[in-house]
């Protein structure tokens, strides 16, 4: 684990955590671009989903800091009887996920159902050959890839560590929160990193090979169960909402319930809104035909 800054740029420290997080976000968007192209999303559909997704990612990062700050507030309140809320630069995944998903859905629905049907501006009109329902099986794969790199960053940063252990898999931790810096702990960050990469691979195979369209539900249920269980091995206390449950375990339960609900929502609702761009004429072929027609006229 390496919580110290690796180097500086213009006097600003650069940490391994930040690099891993940046690499994860870049890999996520590259994967989405390739996947959308492979599934025949037209340029407008890909661009607008990625544009709104980029804004949602930025807001999600902000909410990740807000959630962590709230956890710190709860911890101080429990320890000292009083606390002052202040925005911390450290982050928690659930805050980022909730903030990112919520903001994406708000902006997307505002655009599709309010702005696009009423505007005369060509750029804002909706000529996408794919709906959000078509993208939902793909987006969780990208999120999981980014999350996996984020957990690798947690390992380097020395946060989200596990309980002390003498087992062979224990790794010395330099986290500031530990009383004995350098003590061996369960590398829960690495375990989760491996789990997330495996989960992303499984979802990719299910979608691209077997046309499984419920990856969002699978992701929510699978990660929720994993996170609930791995919390028992973690030792970075962050307060509690309900006695006996960590904040992350409470959100994990919510995530599992929503994931199960998604399977029913897909069957009776989202499935009807799919445009199935993969079954439409290839987008590139349309472009080639248009170019050929233009050349013939000349």
C-alpha positions in Angstrom: 0.0 0.0 0.0 1.3 3.4 -0.9 -0.8 6.3 0.5 2.0 8.8 -0.1 2.1 11.0 -3.2 3.9 9.5 -6.1 5.0 12.8 -7.6 3.9 16.4 -8.1 2.4 18.4 -11.0 2.6 22.1 -10.7 3.0 21.7 -7.0 0.0 19.5 -6.6 0.6 16.0 -5.2 -0.5 13.0 -7.4 -1.5 9.8 -5.7 -1.8 6.3 -6.9 -5.5 6.3 -5.9 -6.2 9.2 -8.2 -4.3 7.6 -11.1 -6.2 4.3 -10.7 -9.5 6.2 -10.5 -8.7 8.1 -13.7 -7.6 5.0 -15.5 -10.8 3.2 -14.4 -13.1 6.0 -15.7 -11.2 6.1 -19.0 -11.4 2.4 -19.5 -15.1 2.5 -18.7 -15.8 5.1 -21.4 -13.6 3.3 -23.9 -15.5 0.1 -23.3 -18.8 1.8 -23.6 -17.8 3.4 -26.9 -16.6 0.1 -28.3 -19.7 -1.8 -27.0 -22.1 0.8 -28.4 -20.4 0.6 -31.8 -20.5 -3.2 -31.7 -24.2 -3.2 -31.0 -24.9 -0.7 -33.9 -25.7 2.4 -31.8 -25.7 5.4 -34.2 -23.3 8.3 -33.5 -26.0 10.4 -31.9 -27.1 7.7 -29.4 -23.5 6.9 -28.4 -22.6 10.6 -28.1 -25.6 11.6 -26.0 -25.4 8.6 -23.7 -21.7 9.2 -23.1 -22.1 13.0 -22.7 -24.8 12.6 -20.1 -22.8 9.8 -18.5 -19.8 12.1 -18.3 -21.8 14.7 -16.4 -23.3 12.0 -14.2 -19.7 10.7 -13.4 -18.6 14.2 -12.3 -21.7 14.6 -10.1 -21.2 11.1 -8.8 -17.6 11.9 -7.7 -19.0 15.0 -5.8 -21.7 12.9 -4.1 -19.1 10.3 -3.2 -17.3 13.0 -1.2 -20.5 14.2 0.3 -21.4 10.6 1.5 -18.0 10.1 3.0 -18.2 13.4 4.7 -21.5 12.4 6.2 -20.0 9.1 7.4 -17.2 11.0 9.0 -19.8 13.3 10.7 -21.7 10.2 12.0 -18.4 8.7 13.3 -17.4 11.9 15.1 -20.9 12.3 16.5 -20.8 8.8 17.9 -17.3 9.2 19.4 -17.4 12.7 20.7 -21.1 13.5 21.1 -20.8 16.4 18.7 -19.6 17.0 15.2 -19.3 19.5 12.4 -20.0 18.6 8.8 -17.2 19.5 6.4 -16.7 18.3 2.8 -13.9 15.7 2.7 -11.9 14.8 -0.4 -12.0 11.1 0.4 -14.9 9.2 -1.3 -17.2 6.3 -0.8 -18.5 4.2 -3.7 -22.2 4.1 -2.8 -22.4 7.9 -2.7 -20.9 8.0 -6.2 -23.2 5.3 -7.5 -26.3 6.8 -6.1 -25.4 10.3 -7.2 -24.3 9.2 -10.7 -27.3 7.0 -11.4 -29.8 9.5 -10.1 -28.3 12.5 -12.0 -28.1 10.4 -15.2 -31.7 9.4 -15.0 -32.9 12.9 -14.2 -31.0 14.5 -17.1 -31.8 11.7 -19.6 -35.6 11.8 -18.9 -35.6 15.5 -18.9 -33.9 15.5 -22.4 -35.9 12.6 -23.9 -39.4 13.5 -22.6 -39.3 17.3 -22.1 -36.6 19.0 -24.2 -36.3 16.8 -27.4 -40.1 16.7 -28.2 -40.4 20.5 -27.9 -37.2 21.9 -29.4 -36.6 23.1 -33.0 -32.9 23.0 -32.5 -31.6 20.1 -34.6 -28.8 19.3 -32.3 -31.2 18.8 -29.4 -33.7 16.7 -31.3 -33.9 13.0 -30.6 -32.7 10.9 -33.6 -31.2 8.1 -31.6 -31.6 4.6 -32.9 -31.2 3.2 -29.3 -33.0 3.8 -26.1 -31.8 3.8 -22.5 -33.3 0.3 -22.2 -30.8 -0.8 -24.9 -27.9 0.7 -23.1 -28.8 -0.6 -19.6 -27.3 -4.1 -20.2 -24.0 -2.5 -21.2 -23.6 0.3 -18.7 -23.2 -1.9 -15.6 -20.2 -3.6 -17.2 -18.5 -0.2 -17.7 -19.3 0.8 -14.1 -17.9 -2.4 -12.8 -14.6 -2.0 -14.7 -14.2 1.5 -13.3 -15.1 0.3 -9.8 -12.5 -2.5 -10.0 -9.7 0.1 -10.8 -11.1 2.3 -8.0 -10.7 -0.6 -5.5 -7.1 -1.1 -6.8 -6.6 2.6 -6.0 -8.1 2.0 -2.5 -5.4 -0.7 -2.0 -2.6 1.7 -2.9 -4.2 4.5 -0.8 -4.5 2.4 2.3 -8.2 2.9 2.7 -11.1 0.4 2.9 -8.7 -2.1 4.6 -9.7 -5.3 6.3 -9.3 -6.5 9.9 -5.9 -7.4 11.3 -4.7 -10.9 10.4 -1.7 -13.3 10.7 -2.9 -15.3 7.7 -0.6 -15.8 4.7 -2.7 -13.3 2.6 -2.3 -10.5 5.1 -0.6 -7.4 3.7 1.1 -4.6 5.7 -1.1 -1.5 5.7 0.1 2.1 6.2 -3.4 3.6 6.6 -3.5 6.6 8.9 -6.6 5.2 10.7 -4.7 2.2 12.1 -3.2 2.4 15.5 -0.2 0.4 14.5 0.8 1.6 11.0 2.2 -1.3 9.0 0.2 -4.0 10.7 -0.9 -6.9 8.4 -4.6 -6.7 7.4 -7.0 -8.6 5.1 -6.6 -7.0 1.7 -10.3 -6.6 1.1 -9.6 -4.0 -1.6 -7.7 -6.6 -3.7 -10.4 -9.2 -3.1 -13.1 -6.8 -4.2 -11.0 -5.7 -7.2 -10.7 -9.3 -8.4 -14.4 -9.9 -7.8 -15.4 -6.9 -9.8 -13.2 -7.8 -12.8 -14.7 -11.3 -12.8 -18.2 -9.9 -12.5 -17.6 -7.5 -15.4 -16.3 -10.4 -17.5 -19.3 -12.6 -16.7 -21.7 -9.8 -17.5 -19.9 -9.1 -20.8 -20.1 -12.8 -21.8 -23.8 -13.0 -20.8 -24.7 -10.0 -22.9 -22.6 -10.4 -26.0 -22.8 -14.2 -26.3 -26.2 -15.0 -24.8 -28.0 -11.6 -25.3 -28.8 -11.4 -21.6 -30.4 -8.0 -21.1 -30.7 -7.9 -17.3 -27.1 -7.1 -16.4 -28.3 -4.1 -14.3 -30.3 -6.3 -12.0 -27.6 -9.0 -11.9 -25.0 -6.3 -11.0 -27.1 -4.8 -8.3 -28.0 -8.1 -6.7 -24.5 -9.7 -7.0 -22.5 -6.7 -5.8 -25.0 -6.0 -3.0 -24.6 -9.5 -1.6 -20.8 -9.3 -2.0 -20.6 -5.9 -0.3 -22.8 -7.0 2.6 -20.6 -10.0 3.3 -17.2 -8.3 2.7 -18.1 -5.7 5.3 -17.6 -8.3 8.0 -13.9 -8.5 7.0 -13.4 -4.8 6.7 -12.2 -2.7 9.7 -12.5 0.9 8.5 -15.4 1.9 10.8 -17.6 4.6 9.3 -20.4 4.9 11.8 -23.8 3.3 11.5 -27.4 4.1 10.6 -29.0 1.0 12.1 -27.4 -0.8 15.1 -25.7 -4.0 13.9 -25.4 -2.8 10.3 -22.7 -0.6 8.7 -23.9 2.1 6.3 -22.6 0.1 3.4 -24.5 -3.0 4.5 -27.7 -1.0 4.6 -27.1 0.3 1.1 -26.3 -3.2 0.0 -29.7 -4.4 1.2 -31.3 -1.6 -0.8 -29.2 -2.5 -3.8 -30.3 -6.1 -3.7 -34.0 -5.2 -3.4 -33.7 -2.8 -6.3 -31.8 -5.4 -8.3 -34.6 -7.9 -7.8 -37.1 -5.3 -8.7 -35.3 -4.5 -11.9 -35.8 -8.1 -13.3 -39.6 -7.5 -13.0 -39.4 -3.9 -14.3 -37.5 -5.2 -17.3 -40.0 -7.9 -18.1 -43.1 -5.7 -17.8 -41.8 -2.2 -18.6 -38.2 -1.6 -19.9 -38.3 -4.4 -22.5 -41.1 -2.6 -24.4 -38.9 0.4 -24.9 -36.0 -1.3 -26.5 -35.3 -0.3 -30.1 -32.8 -3.2 -30.7 -30.2 -1.3 -32.8 -28.3 -4.6 -33.3 -31.2 -5.8 -35.4 -31.3 -2.6 -37.6 -29.3 -2.1 -40.8 -25.6 -1.4 -40.0 -25.1 2.3 -39.3 -21.8 2.3 -41.3 -23.6 0.7 -44.3 -26.1 3.6 -44.3 -23.2 6.0 -44.3 -21.5 4.1 -47.2 -24.8 4.1 -49.2 -25.2 7.8 -48.7 -21.7 8.5 -49.8 -22.1 6.3 -52.9 -25.3 8.0 -53.8 -23.7 11.4 -53.5 -20.8 10.3 -55.7 -23.2 9.0 -58.3 -25.0 12.3 -58.5 -21.8 14.1 -59.1 
